């Protein structure tokens, strides 16, 4: 007799899950028995590839194009999930965007765009999803943050502010959704080994040299991988984390400890 997996029969929605961290999270849930909604905005091909990998694991995959910075798209994303897969148990808000520029070069449009996708979406996705989670006996929500929420990174002011707001939203959701049997937390990612690293101004030039520098100062002696973030996310969505509420779990290999 097969041993039940942690997420057998669950439906999981992961925003921004066509590639990188979102893809790793989607595949981890699928590998543990969940059906997964793959959300993307600009590039459908990676989302379809992720969906094919989910299906290869024997689970259902639904690909939905939606801009989570737009309220109507948020509503449609959740509604399509429920209509096509029969319900929703877990929401992971991983989608992120932003303008990496110095303070004096930031513009109002960039601020609004970044805050809407990274922070506002977390509130209104949860608002739309919560009744669906409650209808199935409760569930979990995890928001993916970054160390820039509490540490000053080069040209990261708008993204950092949005991630700080995201963590604040997480705390409020944890308290107000608790009566609905919904557990809410966040995972803060340190420097993660993905293509997105090369978009950071301090990493674009001399990438290998800067990567090695960061590695040498990480106590774990390895850079965080998307799979490491996926492990933290799935843990926070499991019954083992039921008494963890409103917390931001830092996954950085010890890099921010400062030695």
N, C-alpha and C positions, 0 to 999 in steps of 0.2 A: 504494500500500500504506500502511495506517494505521501511524503510529508507535506502538509499544507505550507504554502509560502506566505510571507507576511501580508502581501497585498492581493491575494487571490480574490477575484471578483470585484475589485475596486476599480473605479474610474478616476483617472488622474488627468488634470489639465495643467500643462506646463507652458507658460508663455515664453516666446523666444526660444523655441526648442528645435530649430532646424540644424543647429550646429553648436560647437563649443560646449560650454557648461550645460546649457539647456538640453542638448542632445544626450549628454552623459546621464543627466537626471532622468530623462524619458526612458532611456534604455535600461537604467537600473530598476525603475519601477516595473517595466515590462518583464524583465528577467525575474522579478519576484511576484509575477502573476497579475499585474494590473493591465487594463486597457488604457491607452494613452491618447490624449488629444495633442497633436503637434501644431503649434501656432507659429506663424511667421508673418512678416509684413512685406518685405521687398523681394526676397529670393525664394521661389517655390522649389527649385531643384533640390537643395539640401534637405528641405522639409520632407519631400517625397522619399529621399534616400533614407532619412531617419525612420519614416513610416514603414518602409520596406523592411528595415532591420527589426522594428517592433513586431511586424507580422511574422518574420522569420523565427521569432521567439514564441510564436503560437498565440499572440495576443492581437486584439483589434487595435487599429490605428485610424484616427480621424485627423485629416489635415484641414486646418481652417486659417485662411488669410484674414488678419484683423490687425488694425493699428490700435494698440491699447491706450494710445494718447487721445483717442476719440471715444466719447461716451457711447455712441450708437454701436460702434464696433465691439466694445466691451459687452454690451447687452447681447448682441448677436452671437458672440463667441460662446458665452455661457449657454444661451438658449439652444444653439446648434449642438453643443455637447450633450445636453439633456435629451434633445429630440432624437439624436442619432445613436447615443450609447445608453440611454435609459436612466441617466442620473449622473450625479457627481459626488465624489467622496473626498478628494484632495485637490487643492489648488496650490500651485507653485508659481509665484510671480518672479520670473527670471529675466524677462525682456528688459533691456536697458539701452539708453542712448545718451548722447551728450556732446557738447562742444568743448573740446580741450583747448582752452585759450587762457592767457593771463587775465587777471582781474580787469585791467584797463582796456582790454579788447573784447570783453563780453558784451552781448547785445540782448535786448529784451526778448527778441524772438527765440534766441538760444536758451535763455532762462526758462521761458514758458514751455518750449518743446521738451527740455530735459526734465523739468519738474513734473510735467504731465505724464510722461512715460514711466519715469522711475518711481515716483511717489504717489501722485494723484491716482494713477491706475490701480495701485494696491488697495486703496480705500474703496473704489467703486467696483473693482472686480470682487472684492470680499462682500460688498453689499449685495451684489447680484447673485453671488454664489452661495452665500450663507443659508438661505432658505432651502436650497437644494441639498446641502450637506446635512442640515437639520432633518430633512425629510427621510434621510437614510440612517438616522440615529446619531448624527454627528460626524465629525471628520477633522481634517487638519489643513492649515494654511501655512506655507513657508514663503517668506520673501527673501530674495537674494540681494545682499548688500555688499559693501566693500570697505576696506580699511580707510578709504578716503573720507568716510563719514566722521572719523575722529582724529585722523592724522592729515597734515597738510602735504599734499602731493603736488608736483609741478603742473601748473595749468589745469588744475582739477576743481576749481572753486565751484562751478555750477553742478558738476556731477557729485562732488563731495557733499554739497548742501542738500541735493536731492536724496542722497543715501542717508544722511542724517534724518531728514524728514521721513524717509521710508521706515527707519527704525523706530521713530516716534509713533508713526501710524501703527506699526506692529504692536506696540505696547497697548495702545488704545483698543485695537481689535481684540487683543488677548483678553482684556477685561470684559468688554461689552459683548463678545460672542461666546464667552464661557457658559452662560446659561443655555446656549443652544448646543452644548457639548462639542464645541469646536475649539481645538487647540491651535494657537497661533504663535509662531516664532520666526526668527530670521537667522540666516547664515551669512556671515561676513567673510568674503573671500580675500585672502592675501593675493600676492602675485601668482596668477594661475597661468600655466603653460598652454596658451592658445594663441592663435594668430592675432587676436585683439591686442596682445602686448605691444605689437609693433606700431600701434596707433598712438602710443604714449610718446610725448616729445622727448623724454629722457631715454627712450629705448630705440627711437627710429635710427639714430646714428650709432655705429659701433655696437650693434645688437648683441653679438656674441660676448664681447667684453663686459658689457653691463649685465648680461644674464649671468655670467660667471661670478661677477662681483656680488650680485644678489644671492646666488647659491652659497657662496662662502660665508655669508652672514646669516644663514638660516640654520638654526640648531639641528633641525631634522636632517640636514645635509641633502635635501632634495627639494625641488620646487613643487608647489601644490599642483595637482592635476585636476581636470574636470571630474574625474572619478572620485577624488577625495571630497569634492563638494557634494557630489551625488550621494556619497555615503552619509554625510552629515544630514542632508535633506531627508533622506529616507528614514534615518534614525528618528528625526524629530516628528515624522509622520507616523511612527510606529507606536504600538501600545506602551512600549518601554519608556516613552517620553511624555506620557500623559500628564505628569505633574510638573513638567517644564512649560512655563507660560510667559510669553512676552519677552523672551530672552534673545539676545543676538550671540550666536555661537561663532567664535572667531576660528577660522581654519587657515593658518598661515605657516605652519611648521615651526612656530616660535620666532618668526622673522621680526616681529614688532616688539620683542622683549628687550631689544636694545643693546645686545653685546656683540 
